Amino acid sequence: MARTDARASHGLDEALWRARAFEDAGADLLFVEAPRDEREMERVCAASALPQMANLVEGGDTPLLPPARLEALGYRIAAYPLTLLSAATLAMQRALGALRRGEHPTDLLSFAELRAAVGFDRYDAERLRYAEPARGEPEAP
């Protein structure tokens, strides 16, 4: 994968020139960072037959388009590098706010869902598989 951030400092034409140079050098995936609108995104994808990657950051320069629209423009990969961190941080802030107010957060997974999500049940099954049997108990299968 070849990435250029030239759009921000040198303009889209320079970024596209660099992307073509990366293609000529053997890149098999191109990533032109921060096109500012759909027209620019379309130009990025039209500039090469190679797969393109879109970097979608909430509050960033690149428009947050739905996957079907990204695909129609020519993108084959979409990265959302801060989406989960932002969502998790907001959830933690809300939970901490509730605790600060003397309340218990209500938007939580059930204990069973949490165990499944983090893999506790699989971990326990593996732990039991390797545990030494207590005296008088048969060995685990």
DONU-572563 format. One line per field, with one value per residue: residue number from 1; z, x, y of N, C-alpha, C in turn. Coordinates in nm, 2 decimals. Layout:
// DONU-572563
k: [NUM ...] .
n_pz: [Z ...] .
n_px: [X ...] .
n_py: [Y ...] .
ca_pz: [Z ...] .
ca_px: [X ...] .
ca_py: [Y ...] .
c_pz: [Z ...] .
c_px: [X ...] .
c_py: [Y ...] .
This chain:
// DONU-572563
k: [1 2 3 4 5 6 7 8 9 10 11 12 13 14 15 16 17 18 19 20 21 22 23 24 25 26 27 28 29 30 31 32 33 34 35 36 37 38 39 40 41 42 43 44 45 46 47 48 49 50 51 52 53 54 55 56 57 58 59 60 61 62 63 64 65 66 67 68 69 70 71 72 73 74 75 76 77 78 79 80 81 82 83 84 85 86 87 88 89 90 91 92 93 94 95 96 97 98 99 100 101 102 103 104 105 106 107 108 109 110 111 112 113 114 115 116 117 118 119 120 121 122 123 124 125 126 127 128 129 130 131 132 133 134 135 136 137 138 139 140 141] .
n_pz: [0.00 -0.08 0.04 0.03 0.16 0.04 -0.05 0.15 0.18 -0.07 -0.26 -0.47 -0.73 -0.71 -0.52 -0.67 -0.87 -0.73 -0.64 -0.88 -0.94 -0.73 -0.81 -1.05 -0.94 -0.84 -0.64 -0.51 -0.40 -0.34 -0.14 -0.11 0.10 0.26 0.06 -0.02 -0.09 -0.27 -0.54 -0.55 -0.44 -0.64 -0.85 -0.74 -0.75 -1.02 -1.13 -1.13 -1.20 -0.99 -0.67 -0.43 -0.11 0.13 0.40 0.67 0.89 1.16 1.16 1.01 0.69 0.47 0.33 0.51 0.38 0.29 0.27 0.02 -0.15 -0.14 -0.27 -0.52 -0.61 -0.64 -0.45 -0.26 -0.01 0.31 0.58 0.93 1.14 1.40 1.49 1.66 1.89 1.95 2.00 2.21 2.41 2.44 2.55 2.79 2.92 2.95 3.13 3.35 3.42 3.50 3.73 3.88 3.94 4.12 4.02 3.85 3.56 3.27 3.01 2.93 2.85 2.91 3.18 3.08 2.80 2.80 2.90 2.68 2.47 2.54 2.56 2.79 2.84 2.65 2.73 2.99 2.93 2.80 3.02 3.19 3.05 3.07 3.34 3.64 3.77 4.06 4.36 4.34 4.15 3.81 3.52 3.29 2.97] .
n_px: [0.09 0.06 0.08 -0.01 0.01 -0.01 -0.22 -0.31 -0.11 0.00 -0.19 -0.45 -0.38 -0.10 -0.10 -0.23 -0.04 0.17 0.05 0.03 0.30 0.37 0.22 0.35 0.59 0.53 0.33 0.04 -0.20 -0.36 -0.36 -0.48 -0.47 -0.72 -0.91 -1.14 -1.41 -1.68 -1.64 -1.36 -1.29 -1.39 -1.22 -0.98 -1.02 -1.06 -0.81 -0.65 -0.64 -0.59 -0.68 -0.83 -0.81 -1.01 -1.00 -1.17 -1.25 -1.43 -1.52 -1.30 -1.14 -1.23 -1.54 -1.79 -1.91 -2.16 -2.10 -2.19 -2.19 -1.92 -1.81 -1.93 -1.80 -1.55 -1.38 -1.23 -1.15 -1.23 -1.13 -1.19 -1.05 -1.08 -1.34 -1.44 -1.29 -1.38 -1.66 -1.64 -1.51 -1.71 -1.91 -1.79 -1.75 -2.02 -2.11 -1.94 -2.03 -2.29 -2.22 -2.10 -2.31 -2.43 -2.58 -2.65 -2.51 -2.71 -2.71 -2.59 -2.41 -2.55 -2.43 -2.38 -2.36 -2.14 -1.94 -1.93 -1.86 -1.60 -1.47 -1.46 -1.59 -1.48 -1.22 -1.24 -1.32 -1.09 -0.91 -1.01 -0.97 -0.70 -0.66 -0.55 -0.70 -0.90 -0.83 -0.97 -1.15 -1.25 -1.04 -1.06 -1.22] .
n_py: [-0.12 0.22 0.54 0.88 1.21 1.44 1.60 1.78 1.97 2.03 2.01 1.85 1.77 1.73 1.52 1.32 1.29 1.18 0.94 0.81 0.78 0.60 0.38 0.33 0.25 0.00 -0.03 -0.19 -0.10 0.20 0.50 0.79 1.05 1.24 1.36 1.62 1.64 1.47 1.49 1.52 1.28 1.11 1.17 1.08 0.80 0.76 0.81 0.59 0.24 0.08 -0.07 0.15 0.32 0.45 0.68 0.73 0.96 1.09 1.42 1.48 1.57 1.42 1.33 1.16 0.89 0.65 0.29 0.18 0.40 0.47 0.25 0.28 0.51 0.40 0.31 0.05 -0.03 0.07 0.26 0.31 0.47 0.59 0.56 0.35 0.40 0.65 0.61 0.43 0.59 0.79 0.63 0.55 0.80 0.87 0.66 0.71 0.96 0.90 0.75 0.94 1.10 0.95 0.74 0.43 0.32 0.25 0.16 -0.10 -0.41 -0.73 -0.95 -1.20 -1.15 -0.98 -1.16 -1.34 -1.16 -1.08 -1.32 -1.48 -1.73 -1.91 -1.90 -2.00 -2.27 -2.36 -2.34 -2.52 -2.75 -2.79 -2.81 -2.97 -3.26 -3.27 -3.46 -3.78 -3.71 -3.77 -3.74 -3.46 -3.48] .
ca_pz: [0.00 -0.09 0.09 0.02 0.24 -0.03 -0.07 0.25 0.17 -0.21 -0.35 -0.52 -0.85 -0.67 -0.46 -0.78 -0.94 -0.64 -0.64 -1.01 -0.92 -0.65 -0.90 -1.14 -0.86 -0.80 -0.54 -0.55 -0.33 -0.32 -0.04 -0.12 0.22 0.28 -0.04 0.06 -0.13 -0.35 -0.67 -0.54 -0.42 -0.77 -0.92 -0.69 -0.80 -1.17 -1.17 -1.14 -1.19 -0.87 -0.56 -0.35 0.02 0.19 0.54 0.72 1.03 1.20 1.18 0.92 0.57 0.38 0.37 0.56 0.29 0.32 0.19 -0.12 -0.23 -0.16 -0.37 -0.65 -0.65 -0.68 -0.33 -0.23 0.13 0.39 0.72 1.02 1.25 1.53 1.51 1.78 2.00 1.99 2.05 2.35 2.50 2.48 2.64 2.92 2.98 3.00 3.24 3.46 3.45 3.58 3.86 3.95 3.99 4.22 3.95 3.79 3.41 3.23 2.87 2.95 2.81 3.02 3.22 2.98 2.68 2.82 2.90 2.54 2.39 2.58 2.55 2.91 2.84 2.58 2.82 3.10 2.87 2.78 3.15 3.25 2.97 3.12 3.49 3.70 3.84 4.21 4.40 4.34 4.03 3.68 3.43 3.19 2.84] .
ca_px: [0.00 0.13 0.00 0.04 -0.07 0.02 -0.34 -0.32 0.00 0.04 -0.31 -0.49 -0.30 0.03 -0.13 -0.25 0.09 0.25 -0.01 0.07 0.44 0.37 0.17 0.46 0.69 0.48 0.23 -0.09 -0.31 -0.33 -0.43 -0.46 -0.53 -0.80 -0.99 -1.23 -1.55 -1.71 -1.57 -1.22 -1.28 -1.41 -1.09 -0.88 -1.04 -1.05 -0.67 -0.58 -0.72 -0.56 -0.77 -0.81 -0.85 -1.07 -0.97 -1.29 -1.24 -1.53 -1.46 -1.19 -1.16 -1.30 -1.68 -1.83 -2.01 -2.20 -2.01 -2.23 -2.14 -1.77 -1.78 -1.97 -1.69 -1.43 -1.30 -1.24 -1.13 -1.26 -1.08 -1.25 -0.95 -1.11 -1.48 -1.46 -1.23 -1.47 -1.78 -1.61 -1.49 -1.83 -1.99 -1.72 -1.79 -2.16 -2.11 -1.87 -2.12 -2.39 -2.17 -2.07 -2.44 -2.49 -2.67 -2.58 -2.53 -2.81 -2.68 -2.48 -2.44 -2.57 -2.31 -2.36 -2.31 -2.00 -1.85 -1.92 -1.78 -1.45 -1.41 -1.44 -1.64 -1.38 -1.10 -1.27 -1.32 -0.95 -0.85 -1.06 -0.91 -0.56 -0.66 -0.53 -0.82 -0.89 -0.83 -1.09 -1.23 -1.20 -0.98 -1.15 -1.20] .
ca_py: [0.00 0.34 0.65 1.02 1.31 1.56 1.68 1.88 2.07 2.06 2.00 1.72 1.73 1.67 1.39 1.22 1.26 1.09 0.81 0.74 0.74 0.48 0.28 0.29 0.18 -0.13 -0.04 -0.26 -0.04 0.34 0.57 0.94 1.10 1.36 1.43 1.70 1.62 1.36 1.52 1.49 1.13 1.05 1.20 0.99 0.67 0.76 0.83 0.46 0.12 0.01 -0.04 0.27 0.31 0.58 0.70 0.81 1.01 1.18 1.55 1.50 1.64 1.34 1.31 1.02 0.84 0.51 0.20 0.16 0.52 0.46 0.15 0.34 0.60 0.32 0.26 -0.10 -0.05 0.19 0.25 0.40 0.45 0.65 0.54 0.27 0.47 0.76 0.55 0.37 0.70 0.85 0.54 0.56 0.93 0.87 0.57 0.78 1.07 0.84 0.71 1.07 1.15 0.85 0.65 0.32 0.33 0.16 0.12 -0.20 -0.54 -0.82 -1.02 -1.31 -1.09 -0.93 -1.28 -1.39 -1.06 -1.08 -1.45 -1.55 -1.87 -1.99 -1.90 -2.10 -2.40 -2.40 -2.35 -2.65 -2.86 -2.82 -2.82 -3.10 -3.30 -3.28 -3.60 -3.85 -3.67 -3.82 -3.64 -3.40 -3.55] .
c_pz: [0.00 -0.05 0.06 0.09 0.17 -0.05 0.02 0.22 0.03 -0.31 -0.41 -0.64 -0.81 -0.60 -0.56 -0.85 -0.86 -0.64 -0.77 -1.00 -0.84 -0.73 -0.99 -1.07 -0.81 -0.69 -0.59 -0.48 -0.31 -0.22 -0.05 0.00 0.20 0.15 0.03 0.02 -0.23 -0.49 -0.66 -0.52 -0.55 -0.85 -0.87 -0.75 -0.95 -1.21 -1.18 -1.14 -1.07 -0.76 -0.48 -0.21 0.07 0.34 0.60 0.87 1.06 1.23 1.09 0.79 0.47 0.42 0.41 0.48 0.32 0.23 0.05 -0.20 -0.25 -0.27 -0.51 -0.70 -0.69 -0.57 -0.30 -0.09 0.20 0.53 0.80 1.15 1.39 1.57 1.64 1.90 2.05 2.05 2.20 2.45 2.54 2.58 2.78 2.99 3.03 3.13 3.37 3.51 3.54 3.72 3.94 4.01 4.09 4.15 3.90 3.64 3.37 3.09 2.87 2.89 2.93 3.06 3.12 2.85 2.69 2.83 2.76 2.46 2.42 2.58 2.68 2.91 2.76 2.66 2.93 3.05 2.85 2.92 3.21 3.17 3.02 3.27 3.53 3.78 3.99 4.25 4.40 4.23 3.91 3.60 3.33 3.06 2.75] .
c_px: [0.09 0.03 0.07 -0.06 -0.05 -0.10 -0.35 -0.23 0.03 -0.07 -0.33 -0.41 -0.17 0.01 -0.15 -0.13 0.17 0.18 0.02 0.21 0.45 0.32 0.28 0.58 0.65 0.38 0.10 -0.21 -0.27 -0.42 -0.39 -0.54 -0.60 -0.85 -1.10 -1.37 -1.56 -1.64 -1.42 -1.20 -1.30 -1.28 -0.98 -0.89 -1.03 -0.90 -0.60 -0.68 -0.69 -0.66 -0.73 -0.87 -0.90 -1.04 -1.08 -1.28 -1.35 -1.47 -1.34 -1.23 -1.24 -1.44 -1.70 -1.94 -2.04 -2.11 -2.06 -2.19 -1.99 -1.74 -1.82 -1.86 -1.57 -1.34 -1.33 -1.21 -1.16 -1.21 -1.15 -1.17 -0.99 -1.26 -1.50 -1.41 -1.32 -1.60 -1.75 -1.58 -1.62 -1.91 -1.92 -1.76 -1.93 -2.17 -2.05 -1.96 -2.23 -2.34 -2.14 -2.20 -2.50 -2.58 -2.58 -2.61 -2.63 -2.79 -2.56 -2.51 -2.48 -2.44 -2.28 -2.31 -2.17 -1.90 -1.83 -1.83 -1.64 -1.39 -1.39 -1.48 -1.54 -1.25 -1.12 -1.27 -1.17 -0.88 -0.89 -0.99 -0.77 -0.55 -0.63 -0.66 -0.79 -0.89 -0.96 -1.18 -1.17 -1.14 -1.08 -1.12 -1.11] .
c_py: [0.12 0.46 0.79 1.11 1.44 1.65 1.80 2.00 2.11 2.05 1.87 1.68 1.67 1.53 1.29 1.19 1.16 0.95 0.74 0.70 0.61 0.36 0.23 0.22 0.04 -0.14 -0.12 -0.21 0.11 0.41 0.72 1.00 1.23 1.43 1.50 1.70 1.50 1.37 1.48 1.34 1.06 1.06 1.10 0.85 0.66 0.77 0.70 0.35 0.04 0.03 0.08 0.25 0.45 0.57 0.79 0.84 1.11 1.32 1.58 1.57 1.56 1.32 1.17 0.97 0.69 0.42 0.18 0.28 0.51 0.36 0.20 0.43 0.52 0.28 0.12 -0.13 0.08 0.16 0.35 0.40 0.50 0.62 0.47 0.33 0.58 0.71 0.49 0.48 0.77 0.76 0.55 0.69 0.93 0.78 0.64 0.90 1.02 0.81 0.84 1.12 1.06 0.75 0.54 0.33 0.22 0.10 0.02 -0.33 -0.62 -0.89 -1.13 -1.26 -1.04 -1.05 -1.33 -1.29 -1.06 -1.21 -1.53 -1.70 -1.96 -2.00 -2.01 -2.24 -2.45 -2.42 -2.49 -2.77 -2.89 -2.83 -2.96 -3.14 -3.31 -3.43 -3.66 -3.81 -3.73 -3.70 -3.58 -3.47 -3.47] .
